[in-house]
Amino acid sequence: PLLAAGVINGIGHALGYRNFECKDAATNILPWGILIGGEELHNNHHTYPSSAKLSVRKWEFDIGWMWIRLFSMVGLANVRRVAPVPVREPNKPMLDMDSARALLSNRFQVMAQYRRMVIKPLVKAERERVDASMQRLLKQARKLLWRETELLKPKHHERLNQVLESNQTLQLIYQKRLELQQIWNRTSSSGQERLQALREWCQQAEASGIKALQEFADSLRTYTLQPVRG
């Protein structure tokens, strides 16, 4: 009770790191889930609550998954579901329905990739060319550019708006991030409508003139549910 309630529901929603921007403030306390059976990887768990495996990065360790695998080897457990692992086909010529389905299935990883490929490098580049006061503001606000909007407090919105109003490049990539998330959230849309929305998003990204955004948009076509076997 102390570890589950005190650590997970206390620290696990306040301190640590986040692999994914899930709808709540869950964090991974440590990359090594040993004391609480892997629940230290709480952000991973809240992102994929039905997954038997709580670790998702190569350097994360989930002792609960180790026991599940051992039990499954001797027929005492049956793994029904784990978090999806993105499959990429570099030579895939275009973004098609298979791509759209794969992107929807892996949407949390896709948004994490957007953070790594687009937001972080562009924030770094912008910090190198602005004055000291703006550098401080960018340092304070950079995580807000990828943080789930429902988790932002009024002071965060104020700080974020300051950055966006003063920098057109960051304003554009922030808007494109929100638009991409909206495509995932269109639960009433058909598969064809979602595919068309993704294609339009990619066309706009390619026309932006921002290299990092263009490269990310080009990478979306490579996602697949059924990779081609040689």
MIRO-398833 format. One line per 10 residues: number of its first residue (from 1); their letters; for each residue x, y, z of C-alpha. Coordinates in Angstrom, 1 decimal. Layout:
NUM = A = X Y Z ~ ... .
This chain:
1 = PLLAAGVING = 0.0 0.0 0.0 ~ 2.8 2.5 0.8 ~ 4.6 1.9 -2.5 ~ 1.5 1.6 -4.6 ~ -0.4 4.6 -3.2 ~ 2.5 6.7 -2.0 ~ 5.0 6.3 -4.7 ~ 2.9 5.6 -7.8 ~ 0.0 7.9 -7.1 ~ 2.3 10.6 -5.6 .
11 = IGHALGYRNF = 5.7 10.6 -7.2 ~ 4.5 8.8 -10.3 ~ 2.4 11.8 -11.3 ~ 4.9 14.5 -10.4 ~ 8.5 13.6 -10.9 ~ 10.4 11.6 -13.5 ~ 10.4 11.6 -17.3 ~ 7.8 11.0 -20.0 ~ 8.2 8.8 -23.1 ~ 4.7 9.6 -24.3 .
21 = ECKDAATNIL = 2.2 12.5 -23.9 ~ -0.7 10.6 -22.5 ~ -3.8 12.4 -21.3 ~ -2.7 12.6 -17.7 ~ 0.4 13.6 -15.8 ~ 1.8 10.0 -15.3 ~ 5.6 9.9 -15.3 ~ 8.2 7.1 -15.3 ~ 9.9 7.5 -12.0 ~ 12.9 5.4 -12.9 .
31 = PWGILIGGEE = 13.9 3.4 -16.1 ~ 14.3 0.3 -13.9 ~ 11.1 -1.1 -12.6 ~ 12.3 -3.4 -9.8 ~ 10.6 -2.4 -6.5 ~ 7.0 -2.2 -7.6 ~ 7.0 -4.9 -10.3 ~ 7.6 -2.4 -13.1 ~ 5.0 0.2 -12.1 ~ 7.8 2.7 -11.8 .
41 = LHNNHHTYPS = 7.4 2.9 -15.6 ~ 4.0 4.6 -14.9 ~ 3.9 6.8 -18.0 ~ 4.4 3.7 -20.2 ~ 1.6 1.9 -18.3 ~ -0.9 4.8 -18.7 ~ -0.1 5.1 -22.4 ~ -0.6 1.4 -23.0 ~ -2.7 0.2 -20.0 ~ -3.5 -3.2 -21.4 .
51 = SAKLSVRKWE = 0.2 -4.1 -22.2 ~ 1.7 -6.9 -20.1 ~ 5.1 -5.3 -20.7 ~ 5.7 -1.9 -19.1 ~ 9.2 -1.1 -20.6 ~ 9.3 0.3 -24.1 ~ 12.8 1.7 -24.5 ~ 16.0 -0.4 -24.9 ~ 17.4 0.9 -21.6 ~ 14.3 0.4 -19.5 .
61 = FDIGWMWIRL = 13.8 -2.8 -17.4 ~ 10.5 -4.2 -16.1 ~ 11.0 -7.0 -13.6 ~ 7.3 -7.9 -13.9 ~ 7.8 -8.6 -17.6 ~ 10.8 -10.8 -16.7 ~ 8.6 -13.0 -14.5 ~ 5.8 -13.1 -17.0 ~ 8.2 -14.3 -19.7 ~ 9.6 -17.0 -17.3 .
71 = FSMVGLANVR = 6.1 -18.2 -16.4 ~ 5.1 -18.2 -20.0 ~ 8.1 -20.4 -20.9 ~ 6.8 -23.1 -18.5 ~ 3.2 -22.7 -19.5 ~ 2.0 -20.8 -16.4 ~ 1.2 -17.6 -18.2 ~ -0.1 -16.4 -21.5 ~ 0.8 -13.0 -22.9 ~ -2.2 -11.5 -24.6 .
81 = RVAPVPVREP = -1.1 -8.0 -25.4 ~ 1.9 -5.8 -25.4 ~ 2.5 -2.2 -26.7 ~ 2.7 -2.0 -30.5 ~ 6.2 -1.8 -32.0 ~ 6.5 0.5 -35.0 ~ 7.4 -1.3 -38.2 ~ 9.1 0.7 -41.0 ~ 9.6 -0.1 -44.7 ~ 12.2 2.5 -46.0 .
91 = NKPMLDMDSA = 11.5 1.7 -49.6 ~ 7.7 2.2 -49.4 ~ 6.8 4.6 -52.2 ~ 3.8 6.4 -50.8 ~ 1.5 7.0 -47.8 ~ -1.4 4.6 -48.3 ~ -4.1 3.0 -46.2 ~ -1.7 0.6 -44.7 ~ 0.4 3.5 -43.6 ~ -2.6 5.3 -42.1 .
101 = RALLSNRFQV = -3.6 2.3 -40.0 ~ 0.0 1.8 -38.8 ~ 0.3 5.4 -37.9 ~ -3.0 5.3 -35.9 ~ -1.8 2.2 -34.1 ~ 1.5 3.7 -33.3 ~ 0.3 7.3 -32.8 ~ 2.0 7.8 -29.4 ~ 5.4 6.7 -30.8 ~ 4.8 8.9 -33.9 .
111 = MAQYRRMVIK = 4.2 11.9 -31.7 ~ 7.3 11.1 -29.7 ~ 9.2 10.9 -33.0 ~ 7.8 14.4 -33.9 ~ 9.3 15.7 -30.6 ~ 12.7 14.2 -31.4 ~ 12.9 15.0 -35.1 ~ 11.2 18.3 -35.3 ~ 10.6 20.2 -32.1 ~ 13.9 19.6 -30.2 .
121 = PLVKAERERV = 16.3 20.4 -33.0 ~ 14.4 23.5 -34.1 ~ 14.2 24.8 -30.5 ~ 18.0 24.2 -30.3 ~ 18.6 26.1 -33.6 ~ 16.3 29.0 -32.5 ~ 18.1 29.3 -29.2 ~ 21.4 29.7 -30.9 ~ 20.3 32.7 -32.9 ~ 18.2 34.8 -30.5 .
131 = DASMQRLLKQ = 19.3 37.1 -27.7 ~ 19.8 36.1 -24.0 ~ 16.3 36.9 -22.8 ~ 14.7 34.9 -25.5 ~ 17.1 32.0 -24.9 ~ 15.9 31.9 -21.3 ~ 12.3 31.9 -22.4 ~ 12.8 29.1 -24.9 ~ 14.6 27.1 -22.2 ~ 11.7 27.5 -19.9 .
141 = ARKLLWRETE = 9.0 26.8 -22.5 ~ 10.5 24.2 -24.7 ~ 8.8 21.2 -23.0 ~ 5.5 23.0 -23.4 ~ 5.8 22.7 -27.1 ~ 5.1 19.0 -26.9 ~ 3.3 18.7 -23.6 ~ -0.3 17.5 -23.7 ~ -2.4 20.6 -23.8 ~ -4.9 19.4 -21.2 .
151 = LLKPKHHERL = -2.0 19.4 -18.7 ~ -1.0 23.0 -19.2 ~ -1.7 25.5 -16.4 ~ -2.6 29.1 -17.1 ~ 1.0 30.2 -16.4 ~ 2.2 27.6 -19.0 ~ -0.2 28.9 -21.6 ~ 1.1 32.4 -21.0 ~ 4.7 31.4 -21.4 ~ 3.9 29.3 -24.4 .
161 = NQVLESNQTL = 2.0 32.1 -26.1 ~ 5.0 34.4 -25.6 ~ 7.2 32.0 -27.5 ~ 4.7 31.4 -30.3 ~ 4.0 35.1 -30.8 ~ 7.6 35.9 -31.1 ~ 8.7 33.0 -33.4 ~ 6.9 32.0 -36.6 ~ 8.9 28.8 -37.1 ~ 8.0 27.4 -33.6 .
171 = QLIYQKRLEL = 4.4 28.6 -34.1 ~ 4.2 26.6 -37.3 ~ 5.6 23.4 -35.9 ~ 3.4 23.7 -32.8 ~ 0.3 24.1 -35.0 ~ 1.3 21.2 -37.1 ~ 1.7 19.1 -34.0 ~ -1.8 19.9 -32.9 ~ -3.2 19.2 -36.3 ~ -1.6 15.8 -36.4 .
181 = QQIWNRTSSS = -3.1 15.0 -33.0 ~ -6.5 16.0 -34.2 ~ -6.3 13.5 -37.1 ~ -5.8 10.7 -34.5 ~ -8.8 12.0 -32.5 ~ -11.3 11.9 -35.4 ~ -13.1 8.9 -34.1 ~ -16.0 9.4 -36.5 ~ -13.8 9.6 -39.5 ~ -13.5 6.7 -42.0 .
191 = GQERLQALRE = -10.2 5.2 -42.8 ~ -10.2 7.0 -46.2 ~ -11.0 10.3 -44.6 ~ -8.1 9.9 -42.1 ~ -5.8 8.9 -45.0 ~ -6.7 12.0 -47.0 ~ -6.2 14.2 -43.9 ~ -2.7 12.7 -43.4 ~ -1.8 13.3 -47.0 ~ -2.9 16.9 -46.8 .
201 = WCQQAEASGI = -0.9 17.3 -43.6 ~ 2.2 15.9 -45.3 ~ 1.7 18.2 -48.3 ~ 1.5 21.2 -46.1 ~ 4.6 20.1 -44.1 ~ 6.6 19.6 -47.3 ~ 5.6 23.1 -48.5 ~ 6.7 24.7 -45.2 ~ 10.3 25.0 -46.2 ~ 11.4 23.6 -42.8 .
211 = KALQEFADSL = 13.8 20.7 -43.4 ~ 13.1 18.9 -40.1 ~ 9.4 19.0 -40.7 ~ 9.8 17.9 -44.3 ~ 11.9 14.9 -43.3 ~ 9.4 13.9 -40.6 ~ 6.5 14.1 -43.1 ~ 8.5 11.9 -45.5 ~ 9.1 9.3 -42.8 ~ 5.3 8.8 -42.3 .
221 = RTYTLQPVRG = 5.0 6.9 -45.5 ~ 7.4 4.2 -44.2 ~ 5.1 3.0 -41.4 ~ 3.4 -0.3 -42.2 ~ 1.4 -3.1 -40.6 ~ 2.6 -5.6 -43.2 ~ 6.3 -5.1 -44.2 ~ 7.4 -6.4 -47.5 ~ 9.5 -9.6 -47.1 ~ 12.5 -10.0 -49.4 .
